[in-house]
Amino acid sequence: MRSFIAASFLIVFLTGCEEKVRPSVLNGVSGTQLPSQESWNSTITFSDSGIVKAVVRAGHIYAYDNSRTTFLESGVIVDFYDEFGKHTTKLTSIRGSVDEATNNLEAVGHVVVTSDSGTVVHTEKMFWTNEAQLIHSPDFVHITSPSEDLTGTGFESDHNLRNYKIFKVNGTTDRK
C-alpha cells in the first residue's frame, strides 16, 4: 500500500512540475513571440579595417531568430567617425533598427543629428546607408548652422554634415 501511495504522489508531483515550465503557458505568450537575443544599456561598434565607423548605444536592443533586423529602443545614440577614426557627428532618436545584412540604420522619433562643427538637423525619421556612408530622410527637416536656418522635405548628406542637400527647401542663409 505504501508503494502505491508513494508512486501516486510521485506521478502527481512530476505532472505538476511539467506543467509549470511550459513556455507557452507563460501569460499566453508563445516562445516565437519572444526575442532570441536581448540586452539592456548596450553598445554596438561598427568598424572597417580596424577603424571605428560608428558606435550605437541603446537602452534596449533585441533581435528575433526569424529576422535579419536588430531593434533599438529606449533611447538611441549613434556616434559617427571619419575615415581616420575621429568623431564627427552624433545622432539621437527614440528608437531605431539595424539591418544585419547591410548594417544600414533607421532612426525614428525626435531624430537630432549634430555635427562637431555645429550643424544640427531635426526630423522624425533618418536613415544611414552604411555602404555609401550617407544619411538621408524623406521627411520634413529643419537644419540650423552658424550661417543657415533651413527647412525642407527630403534630405541627404555625408554623415559628418559637411555636404548636404535639402529637397523642397525653404529658409535663409548668410553664405556669400
trRosetta pair geometry for C-beta under 8 A, 3 or more apart (Angstrom, degrees):
i j d omega theta_ij theta_ji phi_ij phi_ji
1 4 5.6 -53 -153 33 36 113
1 5 6.5 32 152 -15 68 105
2 5 5.7 -55 -147 38 35 109
2 6 6.1 33 155 -17 68 108
3 6 5.8 -55 -143 40 30 110
3 7 6.1 29 157 -18 65 109
4 7 5.9 -55 -143 38 27 109
4 8 6.2 28 156 -19 63 108
5 8 5.8 -54 -145 37 28 112
5 9 6.3 30 155 -19 63 108
6 9 5.8 -54 -147 37 29 112
6 10 6.3 31 154 -21 64 108
7 10 5.6 -54 -146 36 31 113
7 11 6.4 32 156 -19 64 105
8 11 5.9 -54 -148 35 30 110
8 12 6.4 26 155 -14 64 108
9 12 5.9 -58 -148 40 30 109
9 13 6.1 30 155 -21 66 111
10 13 5.7 -56 -143 38 28 113
10 14 6.2 22 161 -14 65 109
11 14 6.2 -57 -143 40 26 105
11 15 6.2 25 159 -17 62 111
12 15 5.9 -59 -145 39 26 111
12 16 6.3 29 156 -21 63 109
13 16 5.9 -58 -151 35 26 112
13 17 6.6 24 155 -17 63 106
14 17 5.8 -53 -147 35 33 110
14 18 6.4 37 155 -24 65 105
15 18 5.8 -52 -149 31 31 113
15 19 6.8 32 155 -20 62 105
16 19 6.1 -57 -155 31 31 112
16 20 6.9 29 153 -21 63 108
17 20 5.8 -61 -155 31 35 113
17 21 6.9 13 161 -8 68 110
18 21 6.7 -73 -155 38 30 98
18 22 7.4 45 154 -43 64 97
19 22 6.4 -42 -160 0 35 115
19 25 7.0 71 175 -47 69 170
20 25 7.7 -114 -138 81 23 145
22 25 4.5 75 83 -2 102 111
22 26 7.9 -161 100 -23 60 78
23 26 5.8 -39 -163 5 48 118
23 29 7.9 -70 163 96 81 80
23 30 7.3 74 121 -160 99 40
23 31 4.6 54 116 -66 145 100
23 34 8.0 -94 -178 5 127 142
24 29 7.9 -146 -140 88 39 41
24 30 5.3 8 -117 -114 83 70
24 31 6.9 -61 -67 -16 72 86
26 29 5.6 -46 94 51 90 95
29 33 5.3 -118 -167 71 87 131
29 34 6.6 84 150 -53 121 97
30 33 5.2 99 61 0 74 102
30 34 7.9 -143 100 -7 46 88
31 34 5.9 -58 -156 29 42 112
32 66 7.7 20 -158 -3 98 132
35 38 4.6 109 88 -61 134 104
35 62 3.9 -71 -117 -177 164 116
35 63 6.1 99 -161 61 105 31
35 64 5.7 -98 -125 -76 59 65
36 63 6.3 -49 56 98 88 77
36 64 5.8 100 1 -148 95 33
36 65 4.3 91 -39 -48 152 84
37 62 6.4 167 93 -150 62 54
37 63 4.7 8 55 49 106 97
38 60 7.6 -17 -165 -168 89 85
38 61 7.3 161 -152 90 43 56
38 62 4.3 3 -107 -107 78 99
38 63 7.9 -157 -67 26 53 57
39 42 4.2 52 117 -44 124 146
39 60 7.7 166 88 -151 44 44
39 61 5.1 -7 60 60 88 99
39 62 7.5 174 21 -75 54 60
40 59 6.5 -11 -158 168 76 56
40 60 5.6 -15 -109 -98 71 64
40 61 7.7 -172 -82 22 25 72
40 74 7.9 -7 -140 66 83 155
41 57 7.9 0 -164 -173 50 96
41 59 6.0 -1 -73 -135 60 48
42 57 7.2 -175 95 -143 38 61
42 58 6.6 -12 60 59 77 75
42 61 5.0 -81 58 18 126 130
43 55 6.2 -10 -168 -176 107 97
43 56 6.9 149 -158 81 54 51
43 57 5.0 -21 -100 -95 77 80
44 55 7.4 162 82 -159 48 49
44 56 4.4 -9 57 60 97 105
44 57 7.9 -172 22 -72 65 36
44 61 7.2 146 -35 -127 114 159
44 70 7.5 106 -71 118 161 158
44 98 7.2 -106 97 -10 163 167
45 52 6.1 -61 -169 -129 107 103
45 54 7.6 171 -154 92 46 51
45 55 5.2 -12 -107 -109 74 79
45 56 7.8 -162 -73 24 30 70
46 52 7.4 98 79 -161 52 62
46 53 4.9 -60 108 65 97 102
46 54 4.5 14 47 54 117 88
46 55 7.5 -151 23 -73 72 36
46 56 7.3 53 -14 -9 102 102
46 103 5.8 117 -126 -167 134 135
46 130 7.3 -115 -175 -129 152 121
47 50 6.4 -5 161 -148 128 9
47 51 6.0 163 -160 77 88 34
47 52 5.0 -49 -97 -97 95 44
47 53 6.0 163 -111 3 32 84
48 51 5.9 -27 67 59 69 88
48 53 5.6 48 1 -40 100 126
51 81 7.4 -151 160 112 88 127
51 83 6.9 31 141 -171 158 44
51 84 7.4 -107 -147 -160 133 10
51 85 4.9 -122 -154 -66 89 95
52 55 6.5 1 -177 -49 125 96
52 81 5.1 62 103 32 87 156
52 85 5.5 78 42 -133 84 88
53 80 7.3 -24 161 -150 59 68
53 81 5.9 -143 -142 58 20 94
53 130 7.8 78 127 -148 148 89
53 133 7.7 -110 -162 -111 120 105
54 78 5.8 -7 -172 -173 112 100
54 79 6.7 159 -155 82 58 51
54 80 5.3 -19 -102 -105 87 60
54 81 6.8 -158 -71 16 39 83
54 105 7.8 -122 142 -26 163 145
54 128 7.6 103 -93 145 162 159
54 159 7.9 -82 -81 177 112 161
55 78 7.1 161 80 -154 46 51
55 79 4.7 -1 52 53 97 101
55 81 7.8 58 -9 -21 90 111
56 72 6.8 -90 168 -100 122 149
56 76 7.0 -22 -164 -164 92 93
56 77 7.4 153 -155 84 45 51
56 78 5.0 -11 -102 -103 73 84
56 98 7.0 -133 -4 -60 177 136
56 105 7.3 -173 -92 -109 136 137
57 76 7.3 152 82 -157 53 45
57 77 4.6 -8 58 60 102 99
57 78 7.7 -172 23 -76 65 40
58 61 5.1 114 71 -62 123 90
58 72 4.0 -139 -90 -158 159 95
58 73 6.5 83 176 45 122 31
58 74 6.4 103 171 64 80 80
58 75 6.6 162 -146 87 57 57
58 76 4.9 -9 -98 -103 96 70
58 77 7.5 -177 -72 23 51 65
58 96 7.6 -133 -92 46 133 98
59 73 6.6 -70 68 105 93 60
59 74 2.7 -93 75 111 127 115
59 75 4.8 72 -19 44 114 93
60 72 7.5 139 82 -163 59 40
60 73 4.4 -24 68 69 107 94
60 74 4.3 85 4 12 97 125
61 70 6.3 5 -172 173 98 107
61 71 7.1 160 -154 83 48 54
61 72 5.7 -9 -103 -104 78 66
61 73 7.8 177 -76 26 36 68
62 70 7.5 165 84 -160 26 66
62 71 5.3 -19 65 60 76 102
62 73 7.8 -12 16 15 100 110
63 67 6.5 -149 -168 78 76 103
63 69 7.0 -180 -128 93 87 47
63 70 4.8 -43 -76 -108 110 68
63 71 6.8 165 -81 12 52 78
63 100 7.8 60 -130 -55 140 133
64 67 4.3 63 64 17 100 111
64 69 8.0 15 34 62 90 81
68 99 6.6 31 121 -163 96 68
68 100 4.6 -126 179 46 75 108
68 101 5.4 20 162 -28 138 99
69 97 5.1 0 -177 -179 112 122
69 98 7.0 151 -159 74 62 45
69 99 6.0 -33 -103 -103 77 51
69 100 6.6 -139 -83 -10 22 91
70 97 6.5 157 80 -160 49 66
70 98 4.6 -8 57 55 102 99
70 100 6.1 100 -20 -65 95 96
71 95 7.6 -9 -179 -175 86 106
71 96 7.9 165 -160 94 49 42
71 97 5.2 -26 -108 -105 55 91
72 76 4.7 72 136 -98 128 119
72 95 6.0 158 95 -164 70 58
72 96 4.4 -6 61 64 119 82
72 97 6.3 -166 15 -80 84 34
72 98 6.9 69 -26 -15 114 92
73 76 7.7 -31 -97 -52 11 96
73 94 7.8 -4 -148 146 61 69
73 95 4.7 -2 -109 -116 65 103
74 95 7.7 57 -5 -90 35 82
75 92 7.5 -23 -164 -163 78 95
75 94 6.9 -42 -85 -139 41 39
76 91 7.7 -20 119 115 98 90
76 92 6.7 153 85 -156 63 47
76 93 4.7 -11 58 62 113 83
76 94 7.1 20 12 87 95 15
76 95 6.3 109 -22 -132 121 15
76 96 4.7 44 -80 10 174 117
76 107 6.1 -153 91 -127 142 98
77 90 6.7 -19 -166 -168 89 100
77 91 7.3 153 -158 83 40 55
77 92 5.4 -9 -102 -102 70 80
78 90 7.1 153 81 -159 52 50
78 91 4.2 -5 56 56 103 104
78 92 7.8 -167 22 -72 69 37
78 105 6.7 83 -93 170 159 169
78 107 7.2 -110 1 -74 131 134
78 128 7.4 -139 141 -19 163 156
79 87 6.0 -41 180 -132 112 105
79 89 7.5 159 -157 87 47 50
79 90 5.5 -19 -102 -104 67 77
80 87 7.5 108 81 -154 47 58
80 88 5.4 -53 100 62 94 96
80 89 4.3 3 48 59 117 96
80 90 7.5 -154 16 -74 78 30
80 91 7.2 59 -23 -9 106 101
80 159 4.4 -142 -166 146 160 125
80 160 6.7 -146 108 -73 126 66
81 85 5.4 -3 168 -151 135 34
81 86 6.2 147 -158 68 84 28
81 87 5.6 -49 -100 -91 78 41
81 88 6.3 136 -128 4 24 91
82 85 7.2 -53 68 16 65 17
82 86 5.1 -8 36 57 107 86
82 88 5.1 96 -44 -44 90 129
82 160 6.3 13 -79 -61 97 141
87 90 8.0 13 -178 -55 111 86
87 116 6.3 114 116 -60 87 136
88 115 6.4 -29 160 -147 74 83
88 116 5.7 -108 -155 5 34 113
88 159 6.8 99 89 110 128 85
88 160 3.6 -58 164 -111 138 104
88 161 7.9 172 151 22 102 80
89 113 6.2 5 -180 -177 117 91
89 114 6.8 161 -156 84 68 42
89 115 4.9 -35 -99 -105 89 62
89 116 6.8 -105 -69 -16 44 77
89 159 5.6 -150 41 152 145 77
89 160 5.2 -158 -32 -116 114 46
89 161 6.0 128 -100 -5 129 102
90 113 7.4 173 88 -151 44 49
90 114 5.2 -10 59 59 91 93
91 107 5.9 -133 155 -52 125 169
91 111 6.8 -13 -169 -165 95 92
91 112 7.2 164 -151 85 48 48
91 113 4.8 -12 -101 -102 82 81
91 114 7.9 175 -80 20 37 64
91 126 6.7 -135 -150 89 131 146
91 128 7.6 -135 -8 -51 167 128
91 135 7.5 -180 -81 -117 139 147
92 110 7.7 -33 114 116 91 90
92 111 7.2 166 85 -147 50 45
92 112 5.1 -3 54 55 96 94
93 96 5.5 89 79 -49 135 109
93 107 3.8 163 -13 -179 157 103
93 108 6.0 101 172 52 134 28
93 109 5.5 108 -179 66 87 73
93 110 6.4 153 -139 77 55 64
93 111 4.5 -6 -93 -97 104 74
93 112 7.6 176 -70 20 59 61
93 126 7.2 -150 -69 36 135 105
94 108 6.6 -60 59 100 93 65
94 109 3.1 -45 29 102 121 135
94 110 5.6 83 -34 38 100 99
95 107 7.8 159 93 -154 38 52
95 108 5.4 -24 74 66 83 96
95 109 5.7 55 24 22 80 131
96 105 6.1 13 169 -177 131 91
96 106 5.5 176 -157 92 80 57
96 107 4.3 -28 -94 -103 125 53
96 108 6.0 159 -88 14 59 76
97 105 7.4 166 85 -152 42 53
97 106 5.1 4 51 52 85 103
98 103 6.5 -13 -174 -147 105 46
98 104 7.2 161 -153 80 57 40
98 105 5.4 -21 -100 -99 76 73
98 106 8.0 -164 -74 21 34 68
99 102 4.7 14 99 43 121 94
99 103 6.9 -75 75 -14 74 10
99 104 4.6 13 33 51 117 89
99 105 7.9 -133 13 -66 76 30
100 103 7.5 26 -146 -71 23 53
102 129 7.9 -42 151 -152 126 66
102 130 5.8 166 150 36 78 121
102 131 6.9 -64 -166 -25 98 104
103 130 4.1 66 91 -68 97 165
104 127 6.8 1 176 -175 105 97
104 128 6.4 178 -158 88 60 62
104 129 5.5 -10 -119 -118 106 48
104 130 5.3 -119 -75 -5 55 95
105 127 6.8 159 87 -159 59 50
105 128 4.1 14 50 45 104 107
105 130 7.5 101 -8 -55 82 92
106 125 7.2 -15 -172 -166 90 93
106 126 7.7 158 -158 85 47 45
106 127 5.4 -18 -104 -105 67 78
107 111 4.9 110 118 -111 114 119
107 125 7.1 159 87 -154 59 45
107 126 4.7 -7 58 61 107 91
107 127 7.6 -168 21 -78 73 30
107 128 7.6 51 -11 -12 105 98
108 111 7.1 -47 -118 -52 11 111
108 124 7.0 14 -156 156 62 70
108 125 5.3 2 -109 -108 72 81
109 124 6.6 12 -91 -161 24 72
110 122 8.0 -36 -161 -156 55 90
110 124 7.2 5 -49 -117 29 59
111 121 7.8 -20 120 112 95 91
111 122 7.2 143 85 -158 63 43
111 123 5.1 -23 68 72 112 75
111 124 6.3 115 13 -162 99 8
111 125 6.5 140 -8 -84 141 8
111 126 4.5 172 169 -2 159 113
111 137 7.7 177 80 -92 149 140
112 120 6.6 -16 -168 -167 93 97
112 121 7.2 156 -156 81 44 55
112 122 5.6 -9 -103 -101 75 70
113 120 7.1 157 82 -155 53 47
113 121 4.3 -1 53 53 102 105
113 126 6.5 147 -42 -131 122 169
113 135 6.6 133 -112 138 162 166
113 161 6.7 157 130 -64 113 126
114 119 7.5 167 -150 87 45 49
114 120 5.0 -4 -105 -107 78 82
114 121 7.9 -154 -66 26 41 65
115 118 6.7 -34 79 35 88 27
115 119 4.5 23 28 50 120 90
115 120 7.6 -135 18 -67 72 44
115 160 5.8 84 -131 178 114 58
115 161 3.9 -121 -52 48 134 127
115 162 7.6 144 -142 -52 157 62
116 160 7.7 -35 23 -156 93 94
117 145 7.9 7 115 -146 95 105
117 160 7.9 69 3 163 114 93
117 161 7.2 -154 49 84 108 106
117 162 7.5 75 21 -88 152 79
118 145 6.1 100 110 -151 89 66
118 146 5.4 44 110 -37 143 97
119 143 6.7 -5 -173 -170 96 98
119 144 7.3 173 -151 90 51 45
119 145 4.2 -12 -103 -96 80 102
119 161 4.4 -162 83 140 133 137
119 164 7.9 172 163 1 152 140
120 143 7.0 163 84 -151 50 51
120 144 5.1 -5 56 58 99 89
120 145 7.4 176 19 -75 63 54
121 126 7.7 105 114 -95 124 138
121 141 5.7 -21 -164 -166 98 114
121 142 7.3 147 -156 76 48 47
121 143 5.1 -13 -100 -99 75 83
121 155 6.8 135 -154 175 137 160
121 157 7.7 -160 -50 13 155 150
121 161 6.9 -162 -21 -111 116 128
121 164 7.9 -166 -75 -139 134 164
122 141 6.9 145 73 -160 50 59
122 142 4.5 -12 55 57 104 99
122 143 7.8 -165 21 -72 68 39
123 126 5.7 114 73 -59 124 94
123 137 4.8 24 148 -178 167 170
123 139 5.2 129 -172 86 111 113
123 140 6.5 172 -129 88 84 54
123 141 4.5 -32 -74 -101 114 75
123 142 7.4 171 -65 18 64 66
123 155 6.9 -133 -61 22 151 144
124 139 5.3 -99 49 150 92 164
124 140 7.4 46 6 54 101 86
125 137 5.8 144 92 -140 68 100
125 138 7.4 -16 86 44 118 78
125 139 5.1 108 43 -8 94 139
126 135 5.8 3 179 -175 109 108
126 136 7.4 153 -158 79 67 26
126 137 4.8 -50 -103 -73 62 110
127 135 6.8 161 84 -155 48 57
127 136 5.4 -23 62 64 98 76
127 137 6.7 157 13 -82 77 54
128 134 7.4 173 -151 91 52 40
128 135 5.0 -26 -97 -98 73 78
128 159 6.5 45 -134 -100 110 117
129 132 4.6 17 106 42 119 104
129 133 7.4 -61 89 -5 74 13
129 134 5.0 3 48 58 106 87
129 135 7.8 -175 14 -85 71 28
129 136 7.0 12 -10 13 108 110
130 133 7.1 12 -173 -74 30 52
133 158 6.5 13 123 -148 95 78
133 159 5.8 -91 174 -5 77 113
134 156 6.1 -2 179 -168 122 88
134 157 6.7 154 -157 80 76 33
134 158 6.3 -64 -107 -102 64 38
134 159 7.0 -154 -123 -46 16 77
135 155 7.9 -15 117 119 85 102
135 156 7.5 167 89 -149 50 43
135 157 5.5 -15 61 64 90 87
135 158 7.7 37 17 134 82 14
135 159 5.3 103 -23 -102 104 68
136 155 6.1 175 -150 94 53 64
136 156 4.3 1 -106 -104 102 73
136 157 7.3 165 -78 20 60 60
137 141 5.8 123 74 -65 134 116
137 154 7.1 -174 94 -138 64 28
137 155 4.6 15 47 48 92 105
138 153 7.6 9 163 170 51 82
138 154 5.8 -7 -142 -100 43 73
139 153 6.9 -82 165 -145 24 75
139 154 7.9 136 40 -65 19 38
140 151 7.0 -1 -172 -175 91 98
140 152 7.4 179 -146 100 56 29
140 153 5.3 -36 -89 -97 57 76
141 151 6.8 176 89 -150 53 54
141 152 5.9 -11 55 64 91 72
141 153 7.4 150 11 -106 76 25
141 154 7.6 -95 4 63 114 19
141 155 4.4 42 -17 -44 159 140
141 166 6.5 -133 69 -125 124 106
142 150 7.5 169 -155 91 45 49
142 151 5.0 -14 -104 -101 71 87
143 148 6.5 0 113 112 100 116
143 149 7.6 175 91 -148 59 30
143 150 4.7 -6 59 62 101 95
143 151 7.5 178 20 -81 70 37
143 155 7.7 148 -50 -122 121 133
143 164 7.3 177 -119 102 159 151
143 166 6.8 -128 5 -70 136 135
143 171 7.8 -33 59 -88 88 172
144 148 6.9 -174 -146 94 35 67
144 149 5.3 8 -111 -109 80 72
144 150 7.9 -179 -76 26 40 63
145 148 4.7 30 43 42 101 91
147 173 6.3 40 138 -164 88 74
147 174 4.4 -115 -161 53 87 102
147 175 5.9 92 143 -57 134 72
148 171 6.7 55 -179 140 89 132
148 172 7.2 -179 -147 96 57 53
148 173 4.6 -8 -107 -110 91 82
148 174 7.1 -135 -67 17 54 75
148 175 7.2 3 -68 -25 103 102
149 171 5.5 -158 102 -161 57 110
149 172 5.7 14 55 54 90 86
149 173 8.0 -167 30 -77 53 50
150 166 5.8 -174 142 3 132 167
150 169 5.9 -25 -170 -160 115 104
150 170 7.0 149 -161 81 64 45
150 171 3.4 -150 -113 38 54 167
150 172 7.6 -153 -75 39 65 36
150 173 7.1 12 -62 -64 107 95
151 166 7.9 155 135 -174 17 147
151 169 7.4 142 84 -156 41 55
151 170 5.0 -18 67 65 89 96
151 171 5.5 145 15 -60 63 108
152 155 6.9 130 83 -70 106 86
152 166 3.8 114 46 167 151 113
152 167 6.1 154 155 71 125 37
152 168 5.0 148 -164 88 90 64
152 169 4.0 -36 -83 -100 134 52
152 170 6.1 163 -76 15 70 67
152 171 7.5 -74 -39 -11 91 115
153 167 6.4 -59 90 90 61 86
153 168 4.4 -8 46 70 90 131
154 166 6.8 124 88 -169 70 49
154 167 3.2 -20 86 50 130 116
154 168 6.0 92 27 24 108 97
155 164 6.7 -6 -169 -176 89 113
155 165 7.1 163 -152 86 44 58
155 166 5.5 -10 -102 -109 77 67
155 167 7.2 -131 -58 15 36 80
156 164 6.7 167 89 -154 46 67
156 165 4.9 0 57 52 93 101
156 167 8.0 50 -1 -24 97 101
157 161 5.4 19 161 -110 147 51
157 162 7.8 141 -172 43 102 44
157 163 6.5 159 -147 87 71 51
157 164 3.4 -19 -94 -101 110 93
157 165 7.1 -174 -69 20 65 59
158 161 7.2 -127 75 -35 73 17
158 162 5.8 -18 59 43 124 88
158 163 5.3 56 1 48 110 91
158 164 7.5 -114 24 -69 63 69
161 164 5.9 -12 -150 -41 61 126
166 169 4.3 95 103 -90 113 105
